[in-house]
Amino acid sequence: MLFRIDPDSSVPLGEQIAGSVRAAIADGAVRAGERLPSARELAGSLGVNMHTVLRGYQQLREEGLLELRRGRGAVVTGGASPRRARLTEQARDFVAEARALGMSDGEVLALVRNSLAGGTP
């Protein structure tokens, strides 16, 4: 799996790492049960701090895409389907777009709730 980061980007490095994994899952390049490089190994190859990698991995764990196991590293979960990874990325893009429009969190949540209820935005 190829990790790409752009140190000059406004996107934090941990988020870039998480995005690389999400994209690999969405593309089918990484499948459930596969082990990712250790945080120490990946940090060394990318030239970043190990805690930066761990932040990216933690974000993916919170999204349900990774399991973090002490001594065994990061493993892609069984629930990490390409569709779920794409949906997670779309949700992040949706929130970023809403924030760019100046919408509050409450307005964004109301929009989502209305959509879930079958209403029109």
C-alpha positions in Angstrom: 0.0 0.0 0.0 1.3 3.4 -0.9 1.0 6.3 1.5 1.2 9.8 0.2 1.4 13.0 2.2 2.0 16.6 1.3 3.8 18.5 4.0 2.7 21.8 2.4 -1.0 20.9 2.5 -3.3 22.6 4.9 -4.7 19.2 5.8 -3.0 17.8 8.9 -0.6 14.9 8.2 -2.6 12.5 10.4 -5.7 13.2 8.4 -3.7 12.7 5.2 -2.5 9.3 6.4 -6.1 8.3 7.4 -7.3 9.5 3.9 -4.7 7.3 2.2 -5.9 4.2 4.1 -9.6 5.2 3.4 -8.8 5.5 -0.3 -7.0 2.2 -0.4 -10.0 0.5 1.3 -12.4 2.2 -1.1 -10.4 1.1 -4.1 -10.2 -2.4 -2.8 -6.4 -2.3 -2.6 -6.6 -3.1 1.1 -9.1 -5.6 2.4 -10.6 -6.7 5.7 -8.1 -8.6 7.9 -5.0 -7.0 6.3 -2.4 -5.6 8.6 -1.0 -2.1 8.0 2.5 -1.1 8.6 3.4 -0.4 12.3 3.2 3.3 13.3 7.0 3.3 13.9 7.7 1.8 10.5 5.3 4.1 8.6 6.6 7.2 10.5 10.1 6.3 9.5 9.3 5.8 5.8 7.2 9.0 5.6 9.6 11.1 7.8 7.0 12.1 10.3 6.5 11.6 14.0 5.1 8.3 15.2 2.3 10.1 17.0 1.2 11.6 13.7 0.7 8.2 12.3 -1.1 7.0 15.5 -3.5 10.0 15.2 -4.4 8.9 11.7 -4.8 5.3 12.7 -6.9 6.4 15.8 -9.2 8.4 13.5 -9.8 5.3 11.4 -10.4 3.2 14.5 -13.1 5.7 15.5 -14.6 5.4 12.1 -14.8 1.6 12.5 -12.3 0.9 9.7 -9.3 -0.2 11.8 -8.6 -2.3 14.9 -5.6 -1.3 16.9 -4.0 -4.1 18.8 -1.1 -3.6 21.1 1.8 -5.7 19.8 -0.1 -6.7 16.7 -0.5 -3.3 15.0 -3.3 -1.9 12.9 -5.7 -4.4 11.2 -8.4 -3.5 8.7 -11.8 -4.5 10.3 -14.3 -6.8 8.8 -16.7 -3.9 8.6 -14.3 -1.9 6.4 -15.9 -2.3 3.0 -15.0 -0.1 0.0 -18.5 1.4 0.1 -18.2 2.3 3.8 -14.8 3.9 3.2 -16.2 5.9 0.3 -19.2 7.0 2.4 -17.0 8.1 5.2 -14.9 10.2 2.8 -18.1 11.7 1.3 -19.3 12.6 4.8 -16.0 14.3 5.5 -16.3 16.2 2.2 -20.0 17.1 3.1 -19.0 18.6 6.5 -16.1 20.5 4.9 -18.4 22.0 2.3 -21.0 22.9 4.9 -18.3 24.6 7.0 -17.0 26.5 4.0 -20.6 27.8 3.5 -20.5 29.0 7.1 -23.1 26.5 8.4 -23.1 25.7 12.1 -22.9 22.2 13.4 -26.6 22.4 14.4 -27.6 23.5 10.8 -25.6 20.6 9.4 -27.2 18.1 11.8 -30.6 19.5 11.0 -30.0 19.0 7.3 -28.9 15.4 7.8 -31.9 14.7 10.1 -34.3 16.2 7.6 -32.7 14.0 4.9 -33.0 10.9 7.1 -36.7 11.7 7.7 -37.2 11.8 3.9 -37.7 15.5 3.7 -36.1 17.9 1.2 -33.1 19.9 2.3 
